[in-house]
Amino acid sequence: MFERFDVTSKRSIWYNTGMKNNNLILVYTGNGKGKTSASLGLAIRALRENMKVIIIQFIKSNTQSGEINFKKLLPQLEVKCFGEGFVFNKKQEIINKQQSKKGLDFIKKVLKSKKYDVIILDEILVAYNLKLITMSDIIEIIKLFRKEGKYL
């Protein structure tokens, strides 16, 4: 399965490539709302195709993430949070930096497990912008994704 985002119509188009271990990296970025919603749409479509999906969230906590509630509606969806909420002070920054590092380690374990077909890294670019993780961290993860044949 393959998804292409049609920029002109602002919608995603799915089609089957007939290839095994097809890997694809999608990046939803921009100001304002819609990035997580677009990722959730991708997750729902993948679940419909009996794919295993996990959402790994940076910055958001288990108590502050609205997406964690989707597990009630879609029990086959897995959501894992690595954060303590917004970063307003140095203490929160330190905690979120530690949590982000744990999130990166968790992603590597998930990739090596080969358990999931679709892995969504929610707010990873925000974690980078807040200097909680580095660009080399992101590049390392992308290389692992490409190697393991996953959707990102």
GIRA-V136639 format. One record per helix or strand of 3 or more residues. SS is the DSSP state (@ for helix, = for strand). FROM is the first residue (numbers start at 0). LEN is the number of residues. Records with the same first field share a line. If there is no record, write none. Layout:
# GIRA-V136639
SS->FROM-LEN / FROM-LEN
This chain:
# GIRA-V136639
=->1-5 / 10-5 / 52-6 / 77-5 / 117-5
@->34-14 / 65-8 / 89-24 / 123-6 / 134-14
